[in-house]
Amino acid sequence: MAAAVPTLSYFNGVGRVYALRIALYKAFGKDGWIDKRVAFPQWPETKKAMPLGQMPVLEINGMAITQADAIARWAGKQCGLYPEDAMDALKVDEVGYLCFDILGKTPGDPDQEVKKAKRLEYSEAYMRKAMDLLEERYKSTPGPFLLGALTVADLHLYGLTNMILTGDFDYIDPSYMDKYMKLMEAHAAVKADPLVVEYHQHYAS
């Protein structure tokens, strides 16, 4: 699976790779990496070539690297979106892991009514605790970003909050975000950031 330039494989949606795609864009430019988007009908065949049968996967230097959080940190370090200071890096990692954890623990079920009930319960259990903690983390900063300047943490958070606000988080109403003033401020700041605006001139998501 060798690649001449970094090649990211993932579905067309945002999912877990919003921060990663923007970091790759900032580090390598529009033409310095390959944004390989896999359509769902192609996935059963594509899956066979993936080390763990899942995405995202970054192909670079003859290796196929897994784990979105690890790839995002690597990409962030290439372009100044990941801090050098150890304490700042810890804060960034916590936010990123919380966002991934919220998504990873989200229950599903083939029966839509069961799925809805599970998600509504989850939204007031672990998800609520994690979102409250994220709000506290952003309250403790001057804002609107976690460290003052944009990092992959803010991009991870935007990926999550945007799913909720656009109705892409099944059975979690956009009004769920109404109590999270600081997270909404961070969301708006990310959306208006010049790097993000420039990225969206080239990519839909």
C-alpha positions, 0 to 999 in steps of 0.5 A: 500500500505504498504511496508517493504522497500521504493518502488518506482513505475514509468515507465521504462524510466528516466522521472522525477525520475533520481535524485530520483532513484540515491538518493535512491540507494545511501541512501539504496543500491541496495537491500535496496529499490525496483525499481518497473518499470511499463510497459505501458501495465500494467499502466491502471490497476496499475493506479487504485491503485495510489493516484492521478492516476499518478506516481512516487509514493513512498510507505514507512511506510504505506504511498503512497507519491506522487510528484517527487520533494518532494520525491527527496528532502527526498531521497537526505537528507538521503544520502547527496545529498541535502544540509542542508544550507537554501540558498544552498537548495534554489538554489538546489530547483530552479534548480529542479523546473525549470527542472520539469517546462520545462518538465511539460509545454512541449506541446503535440498533437495527430497530430504529425505535430501540436505537432512538431510545438508547441514544436518548438515554445515552445523551443524558448519561455518559454523553452529557457528562462528557459534554459538560466536561468539554464545556468546563475545559473551554470555560477555563480558557480565554477562548474561543479556542482551547489554547487561544490559537486553533489546534486539532482539539478545536477541529475535533470538537467542531466535527462533533458539534457540527454533527449535532447541529446539522441533525447528523447525529441520529436522534440527538436534537440540535437543541441539545447544544443550547446549554453549551455556550462556550462550545458554541463559541468555539464552534463559530470560531472554527467555522469562521477561521481563515484556514477552515474557510479556505479548506471548504473552498476546495472540499465540501466536508 
